[in-house]
Amino acid sequence: MDFLRPTTWADALAAKAEQPDALPIAGGTDVMVEINFDLHRPPALLDLNPIKELATYDTAEAPVLSRGDDPPHPPVKSGWLRIGASVPYTRLINELGDALPGLAQASRTVGSPQIRNRGSVGGNLGAASPAGDSHPPLLAGNAVIEVESAARGVRMIPATEFYLGVKRNALEPDELIRAFWTAPATGAQYFSKIGTRNAMVIAVCSFAIALHPEERRVGTGVGSAAPTPRRATAAEEFLSNELDWDGRTPFSVSAAQRFGELVKEAASPIDDVRGTADYRKHALSVMARRTLTWAWNDYRANKIAGREAS
Amino acid sequence: MRVNLTVNGAKETVDDVWEGESLLYMLRERMGLPGSKNACEQGECGSCTVYLDGVPACSCLVAAGQVEGREVVTVEGLAKGSSGVDEQLDPVQEAFVEAGAVQCGFCTPGLIVQSHDLIERVPDPSDAEIREALAGNLCRCTGYEKILDAVRLAASRKAEAAAR
C-alpha cells in the first residue's frame, strides 16, 4: 500500500490523477473501519489532512452550476457559504449552527463526540452511503458539491445529482471533493432520525425539511430509505402550494397527513438488520409530519429554527 | 514507512509502519504505549481515545501516517512526573480511582481522556453534558453511575484548584 501526503490542493489533484485508485482519507471514520476489518485494502491512501484549506469555510457569490442552465436555489446571488470538505461536524455544529440549522442538527446525531471531531461532510459525500446523516439536509437546502480534477478543472454538481447508487456518487476516478456550497437558512430547518439510542447510531431512516419562504417552497431530504438519499419532490410540490405563506395560518391535519403519505411514497426502502421496509415507511411519514409541525410553528412565530428572525 | 510525531511531549520517530495501520496500533505495538485500549476498532467504544492536536479522537480511526508532524497525547501523558518516581496523577485520574469508577479498567483510559477534554472545555458540566460527552465511550462492567460521580468529582477538584 502507498501512503500519499500531498500538502497542497494542486498536489492532491495531481496525485489522484496519477493514482486514481488511491482512496482519499480525511477523518478516517469510514475508511479506517474498512481497513481495520480487512474489508477493503486500497492500493493507496491519499491523506487530505495536510491540506488546511479543506478545513476552512468562507462566504461566496452564488455558485454557477456546471451545466449552466439552472439558476441556483435559493435565488440569491451573494452570501452563500462555501464549506471545505474536511470541516469536521463539531465545527459545523459550533460555528455554523445558526446559518445551517438543519445540517447542524444532523451533525449532532453523527456517531459520538470523538467521531464528530474527525468526520466531515466531505467524507459522507465520498462514502455516499444512503444512511449518511448529512445528505438529507444537503438535499433539503439545495446544496451544490464542488469537485475537481487536474485534467478538467472544477465541476459544480447539485446534491440532487450527486448520489447515483448505494455507495456510488458522481465523482470520476481522478476527481476529489473540495467543498460544498449552500445558502444560509432563510426559514426554519429541521432534521429527524430514527435509531436505537442517541449516540453511535446509523440511521434506520431520517428526514430533513427546509422552508424557503422567499421562493414559497419546501425542501426535503429522505435518508436511509432508498438506494440513495433523495428528495420527496411530490411532497415538496404539494406542501409548497398548500401552505399559507402570507397569512401564516396553521396547516390542516389532512394536509400534514397527505405530506406524510407523499414522503412515504417517495421512499423505496429495504428490509435489513436495522429495520423493515414497512417500519421505515411508517417512520418517515411520522417524521415528515413532526418536522413540518416544528418548522411551520417557527415560521408562524417568525423564527428561523428557534431563533428570532432579524 | 517512517512517521515522525510528538507523543506526550517527546519527539519520536517510528520506522517500518505499515501504510494501512492505525495510530492505535502504532502506539501500542511499536511505541510501547499500551494505555490506549484496542477493543472495537470501529470507533464504537471510545477505549482508544487520545488527543490529536488537542482534540479527542478514536486512535483506531486515524491512519498512523496521518499524524506525521503532529502532536498526540495519550492517557500515559496526563500524569505529571515519571512513573514510579515522582508521578502525580491528573485530578481526573485521581477522581476515577476515588469514586470507584474503575472495575476491569479496559474502558478507563478512553473515559479519562474524554472526561479530561470535557472539563477543559466545560469546567462545570451538567449531567446532560457529561452524558453527551461520554456517549461514545462504552463501559460494560463498572456501570456509568460511578463514572459520572468521578467526572463530577474531578470537575469540582479542578475548580477548587483553579480558585486557589
Boltz contact constraints between the chains, C-beta under 6 A:
constraints:
  - contact:
      token1: [A, 1]
      token2: [B, 19]
      max_distance: 6.0
  - contact:
      token1: [A, 1]
      token2: [B, 20]
      max_distance: 6.0
  - contact:
      token1: [A, 3]
      token2: [B, 1]
      max_distance: 6.0
  - contact:
      token1: [A, 3]
      token2: [B, 19]
      max_distance: 6.0
  - contact:
      token1: [A, 3]
      token2: [B, 65]
      max_distance: 6.0
  - contact:
      token1: [A, 25]
      token2: [B, 63]
      max_distance: 6.0
  - contact:
      token1: [A, 28]
      token2: [B, 61]
      max_distance: 6.0
  - contact:
      token1: [A, 28]
      token2: [B, 62]
      max_distance: 6.0
  - contact:
      token1: [A, 28]
      token2: [B, 63]
      max_distance: 6.0
  - contact:
      token1: [A, 29]
      token2: [B, 43]
      max_distance: 6.0
  - contact:
      token1: [A, 29]
      token2: [B, 61]
      max_distance: 6.0
  - contact:
      token1: [A, 32]
      token2: [B, 22]
      max_distance: 6.0
  - contact:
      token1: [A, 32]
      token2: [B, 61]
      max_distance: 6.0
  - contact:
      token1: [A, 33]
      token2: [B, 42]
      max_distance: 6.0
  - contact:
      token1: [A, 35]
      token2: [B, 20]
      max_distance: 6.0
  - contact:
      token1: [A, 36]
      token2: [B, 41]
      max_distance: 6.0
  - contact:
      token1: [A, 47]
      token2: [B, 66]
      max_distance: 6.0
  - contact:
      token1: [A, 49]
      token2: [B, 66]
      max_distance: 6.0
  - contact:
      token1: [A, 112]
      token2: [B, 135]
      max_distance: 6.0
  - contact:
      token1: [A, 112]
      token2: [B, 136]
      max_distance: 6.0
  - contact:
      token1: [A, 113]
      token2: [B, 133]
      max_distance: 6.0
  - contact:
      token1: [A, 113]
      token2: [B, 136]
      max_distance: 6.0
  - contact:
      token1: [A, 114]
      token2: [B, 49]
      max_distance: 6.0
  - contact:
      token1: [A, 114]
      token2: [B, 56]
      max_distance: 6.0
  - contact:
      token1: [A, 114]
      token2: [B, 57]
      max_distance: 6.0
  - contact:
      token1: [A, 114]
      token2: [B, 58]
      max_distance: 6.0
  - contact:
      token1: [A, 114]
      token2: [B, 136]
      max_distance: 6.0
  - contact:
      token1: [A, 115]
      token2: [B, 43]
      max_distance: 6.0
  - contact:
      token1: [A, 117]
      token2: [B, 55]
      max_distance: 6.0
  - contact:
      token1: [A, 117]
      token2: [B, 57]
      max_distance: 6.0
  - contact:
      token1: [A, 118]
      token2: [B, 57]
      max_distance: 6.0
  - contact:
      token1: [A, 199]
      token2: [B, 135]
      max_distance: 6.0
  - contact:
      token1: [A, 200]
      token2: [B, 44]
      max_distance: 6.0
